[in-house]
Amino acid sequence: MAQGSFSAQVNAWVNAQPARMKAVRAEAAQRTVEIMQTPVAKGGRLRVDTGFLRASLVGTIGQGSFTPRDKPEGATSFSYDAGAINLVIAGAAPSDAITVGYVARYAAAREYGARGQPGDAFVRLASQQWQRVVSEVAAEAQTRAAR
């Protein structure tokens, strides 16, 4: 996600209470991951064949180092469960770095391109939307609070 402190990226209303900041950050992070994970068939940039790449998304608080994995032999279908990523996000303080990444061995080739094929940029383009997503979530929270 974008560089810089999260508190510097949100408006004063969100910063006024730590609970607001944590809630806005968590929702913005989840939405950014959703953008990253949106399949091409649903308007996103992530190609889904067997679902292995999509299901290989992992997350951690702090700097992550993930070990690449190959698709298991004979497996033909994989499903993504956002629960594990959402738990990581929910457990992070606003000052914590949240690292998410794909462990499918071919993830970098899909992101950046390989063998003459262009990359899909599903991670980079989702990350570039971070500030817009934060602003939207903060505005929605402020509207809900005003009701």
GUTI-283132 format. One record per atom (N, C-alpha, C, O): x, y, z. Coordinates in steps of 0.1 Angstrom, whole numbers, padded with zeros to 4 digits, always signed. Example, Ala and Ser with C-alpha at 12.3 -4.5 7.8 and 13.67 -1.06 7.14 Angstrom:
<sites>
+0132-0057+0078+0123-0045+0078+0132-0033+0078+0142-0033+0085+0128-0022+0071+0137-0011+0071+0129+0000+0079+0134+0011+0080
</sites>
This chain:
<sites>
+0008-0012+0000+0000+0000+0000+0009+0012+0000+0021+0011+0000+0003+0024-0001+0010+0036-0002+0020+0039+0009+0017+0034+0021+0030+0046+0006+0040+0049+0016+0035+0060+0025+0026+0067+0022+0042+0062+0036+0038+0073+0046+0029+0067+0057+0024+0057+0055+0028+0075+0067+0020+0070+0078+0005+0071+0074+0001+0080+0067-0002+0062+0080-0017+0062+0077-0023+0074+0082-0032+0080+0075-0019+0079+0094-0026+0091+0100-0024+0103+0091-0032+0112+0091-0013+0104+0083-0011+0115+0075-0020+0114+0062-0021+0124+0055-0026+0103+0060-0034+0101+0048-0049+0103+0050-0056+0103+0040-0053+0104+0062-0067+0105+0065-0071+0119+0071-0062+0127+0075-0084+0122+0070-0088+0136+0075-0088+0137+0090-0087+0127+0097-0089+0149+0095-0089+0152+0109-0100+0145+0117-0098+0140+0128-0112+0143+0110-0123+0136+0117-0119+0122+0121-0122+0117+0132-0113+0115+0111-0108+0101+0114-0098+0101+0124-0098+0092+0133-0088+0110+0124-0077+0110+0133-0081+0114+0148-0074+0111+0157-0093+0120+0149-0098+0124+0162-0099+0113+0172-0098+0115+0184-0102+0101+0168-0104+0089+0177-0096+0077+0171-0098+0074+0159-0088+0071+0179-0081+0059+0175-0090+0048+0169-0087+0041+0160-0102+0047+0175-0111+0036+0170-0116+0039+0156-0117+0030+0148-0118+0052+0153-0122+0056+0139-0111+0052+0130-0113+0047+0119-0099+0056+0134-0087+0054+0125-0085+0039+0122-0083+0035+0111-0087+0031+0133-0085+0016+0131-0096+0011+0122-0093+0003+0113-0108+0015+0124-0119+0010+0115-0118+0014+0101-0120+0006+0092-0114+0027+0098-0112+0032+0085-0101+0025+0078-0102+0020+0067-0090+0023+0085-0078+0016+0080-0082+0002+0076-0078-0003+0065-0088-0005+0085-0092-0019+0083-0101-0021+0070-0099-0029+0062-0111-0012+0069-0120-0013+0058-0113-0009+0045-0115-0016+0035-0105+0001+0045-0097+0005+0033-0088-0006+0029-0087-0009+0017-0081-0013+0038-0072-0024+0035-0080-0035+0029-0076-0041+0019-0091-0039+0035-0099-0050+0029-0104-0046+0015-0104-0055+0006-0108-0034+0013-0113-0030-0001-0102-0031-0011-0104-0034-0022-0090-0026-0006-0079-0027-0016-0075-0041-0019-0072-0044-0031-0075-0050-0010-0073-0064-0012-0084-0069-0022-0081-0077-0031-0096-0065-0020-0107-0070-0029-0105-0065-0043-0108-0072-0053-0100-0053-0045-0097-0048-0058-0086-0057-0064-0087-0061-0076-0075-0060-0057-0065-0068-0061-0070-0082-0066-0065-0088-0075-0079-0087-0058-0084-0101-0060-0096-0102-0070-0101-0113-0072-0100-0091-0075-0112-0092-0084-0108-0098-0098-0099-0093-0104-0114-0109-0101-0111-0116-0114-0114-0108-0126-0123-0099-0126-0108-0110-0137-0110-0104-0150-0125-0105-0153-0131-0096-0158-0131-0117-0151-0145-0119-0155-0154-0110-0147-0166-0109-0151-0150-0104-0136-0158-0095-0128-0153-0081-0129-0157-0073-0120-0145-0078-0139-0141-0064-0141-0127-0061-0135-0123-0050-0136-0121-0071-0129-0108-0068-0123-0096-0071-0133-0098-0073-0145-0084-0073-0127-0073-0075-0135-0066-0089-0132-0057-0093-0139-0072-0096-0123-0066-0109-0119-0072-0120-0127-0084-0123-0127-0063-0127-0135-0067-0138-0143-0070-0150-0134-0062-0153-0125-0081-0157-0136-0084-0169-0128-0087-0181-0138-0096-0180-0146-0078-0191-0136-0080-0203-0144-0085-0214-0134-0096-0218-0133-0075-0219-0126-0079-0229-0116-0082-0222-0102-0088-0228-0093-0078-0209-0101-0080-0202-0088-0068-0203-0079-0068-0197-0068-0057-0210-0083-0045-0212-0075-0039-0198-0071-0036-0196-0059-0037-0190-0081-0030-0177-0078-0039-0169-0068-0034-0164-0058-0052-0168-0071-0061-0160-0062-0061-0166-0048-0061-0159-0038-0061-0179-0047-0061-0186-0034-0048-0186-0027-0047-0189-0015-0037-0182-0034-0024-0182-0028-0021-0169-0020-0010-0167-0015-0030-0160-0019-0028-0147-0012-0026-0150+0003-0035-0156+0009-0016-0144+0009-0013-0146+0023-0010-0132+0028-0007-0123+0021-0011-0130+0041-0009-0117+0048-0002-0119+0061-0003-0129+0068+0005-0108+0065+0011-0108+0078+0012-0093+0083+0011-0084+0075+0014-0091+0096+0016-0078+0101+0031-0076+0101+0039-0085+0106+0036-0065+0096+0050-0063+0095+0055-0067+0081+0048-0070+0072+0069-0067+0080+0075-0071+0068+0073-0086+0066+0076-0094+0075+0068-0090+0055+0066-0104+0052+0076-0110+0043+0081-0103+0034+0079-0122+0045+0087-0130+0035+0080-0143+0033+0079-0151+0042+0075-0144+0021+0067-0156+0018+0074-0165+0009+0081-0161-0001+0073-0178+0011+0079-0188+0003+0071-0192-0009+0059-0196-0007+0076-0191-0021+0068-0194-0033+0064-0209-0033+0072-0218-0028+0052-0212-0038+0048-0226-0039+0043-0229-0053+0038-0220-0061+0044-0242-0057+0039-0247-0069+0025-0252-0067+0021-0256-0056+0017-0252-0078+0004-0257-0077+0005-0272-0074+0013-0279-0081-0003-0278-0065-0002-0292-0062-0006-0300-0075-0015-0297-0082+0002-0311-0077-0001-0320-0088-0015-0325-0088-0020-0329-0077-0022-0325-0099-0035-0331-0100-0046-0322-0095-0058-0325-0098-0044-0311-0088-0054-0303-0083-0059-0294-0095-0051-0289-0103-0072-0293-0096-0078-0285-0107-0086-0273-0103-0090-0265-0112-0089-0272-0090-0097-0260-0086-0093-0256-0072-0091-0264-0063-0092-0243-0070-0089-0237-0057-0099-0226-0054-0103-0219-0064-0102-0224-0042-0110-0213-0038-0103-0203-0028-0095-0208-0020-0107-0191-0029-0101-0181-0020-0111-0178-0009-0123-0176-0011-0105-0178+0003-0113-0174+0015-0106-0162+0021-0095-0162+0026-0113-0151+0021-0108-0138+0026-0106-0138+0041-0100-0128+0047-0111-0148+0048-0111-0148+0063-0097-0146+0069-0095-0138+0078-0087-0153+0064-0073-0152+0069-0068-0138+0067-0061-0133+0077-0069-0132+0056-0064-0119+0053-0072-0109+0062-0066-0100+0068-0085-0110+0063-0093-0101+0072-0089-0102+0086-0089-0092+0093-0085-0114+0091-0080-0115+0105-0067-0107+0107-0065-0101+0117-0058-0108+0097-0045-0101+0098-0048-0086+0098-0043-0079+0107-0057-0081+0089-0060-0067+0089-0066-0063+0102-0063-0052+0107-0076-0070+0107-0083-0067+0119-0073-0066+0131-0075-0059+0141-0063-0074+0131-0053-0075+0142-0042-0064+0141-0034-0063+0151-0042-0056+0131-0032-0046+0129-0035-0033+0135-0047-0028+0133-0026-0027+0142-0028-0013+0147-0026-0004+0135-0019-0007+0125-0031+0009+0136-0029+0018+0125-0015+0021+0122-0011+0024+0110-0006+0019+0131+0009+0021+0128+0016+0009+0123+0027+0010+0119+0009-0003+0123+0015-0015+0118+0015-0016+0102+0005-0011+0096+0026-0021+0097+0026-0024+0082+0018-0037+0081+0020-0046+0088+0010-0037+0070+0003-0050+0067+0009-0054+0053+0009-0046+0044+0014-0066+0053+0020-0071+0040+0011-0082+0035+0008-0092+0042+0007-0081+0023+0000-0092+0016+0007-0095+0004+0013-0087-0003+0007-0108+0000+0014-0112-0012+0010-0126-0017+0003-0133-0009+0012-0129-0029+0009-0141-0035+0020-0151-0034+0032-0147-0037+0018-0163-0030+0028-0173-0029+0029-0183-0041+0038-0191-0042+0019-0181-0050+0020-0190-0062+0033-0186-0069+0036-0174-0071+0041-0196-0073+0054-0193-0079+0053-0184-0091+0063-0177-0094+0043-0185-0099+0041-0177-0111+0035-0163-0109+0032-0156-0118+0033-0159-0096+0026-0146-0093+0033-0134-0099+0027-0126-0105+0046-0134-0098+0054-0122-0103+0053-0122-0118+0052-0111-0124+0053-0133-0125+0052-0133-0139+0038-0128-0144+0037-0121-0154+0028-0131-0136+0014-0126-0139+0014-0111-0136+0008-0103-0144+0020-0106-0126+0020-0092-0122+0028-0084-0132+0023-0073-0137+0040-0088-0135+0050-0080-0142+0051-0084-0157+0056-0076-0165+0046-0096-0160+0048-0101-0174+0060-0110-0175+0069-0109-0167+0060-0118-0185+0071-0128-0188+0069-0134-0202+0058-0135-0207+0080-0138-0207+0080-0145-0220+0072-0137-0231+0065-0143-0239+0075-0124-0231+0069-0116-0241+0054-0112-0239+0048-0104-0246+0048-0117-0228+0035-0113-0225+0035-0101-0214+0043-0101-0205+0026-0092-0216+0025-0081-0206+0020-0086-0193+0013-0096-0192+0024-0078-0183+0019-0082-0169+0004-0077-0168-0001-0068-0175-0002-0082-0158-0016-0079-0155-0017-0067-0145-0028-0061-0144-0007-0065-0137-0006-0053-0128-0018-0053-0118-0022-0042-0114-0022-0064-0114-0034-0065-0104-0030-0060-0091-0039-0054-0084-0017-0061-0086-0013-0056-0073-0010-0041-0074-0015-0033-0066-0002-0038-0084+0003-0024-0085-0009-0014-0087-0010-0004-0081-0019-0018-0096-0030-0009-0099-0039-0008-0087-0045+0002-0084-0041-0019-0079-0049-0018-0067-0042-0009-0057-0049-0001-0050-0029-0011-0055-0021-0003-0046-0022+0012-0049-0023+0021-0040-0023+0015-0062-0024+0029-0066-0037+0036-0062-0038+0048-0062-0047+0027-0059-0060+0032-0055-0061+0035-0040-0072+0039-0036-0051+0032-0033-0052+0032-0018-0057+0046-0013-0066+0046-0005-0052+0057-0017-0056+0070-0012-0071+0072-0015-0078+0078-0007-0075+0069-0027-0089+0071-0031-0098+0062-0022-0108+0067-0017-0094+0050-0020-0102+0041-0011-0102+0046+0003-0113+0046+0009-0091+0051+0009-0091+0056+0022-0101+0068+0023-0108+0069+0032-0100+0077+0013-0109+0089+0013-0123+0085+0013-0131+0091+0020-0127+0075+0004-0140+0070+0003-0145+0064+0016-0156+0068+0021-0137+0056+0022-0141+0049+0035-0143+0060+0046-0152+0059+0054-0134+0069+0047-0134+0080+0057-0147+0088+0055-0154+0091+0065-0150+0091+0043-0162+0099+0040-0175+0091+0044-0184+0097+0050-0175+0078+0041-0186+0070+0044-0188+0069+0059-0199+0070+0064-0177+0068+0066-0178+0067+0081-0183+0080+0087-0191+0080+0096-0178+0091+0082-0183+0104+0087-0197+0106+0084-0204+0111+0093-0202+0101+0073-0216+0103+0069-0225+0094+0079-0235+0098+0084-0220+0082+0081-0227+0073+0091-0228+0079+0105-0238+0078+0111-0217+0085+0109-0216+0090+0123-0225+0103+0124-0230+0105+0135-0228+0110+0113-0236+0122+0113-0251+0119+0114-0259+0127+0117-0255+0106+0111-0269+0103+0111-0275+0102+0124-0287+0099+0126
</sites>
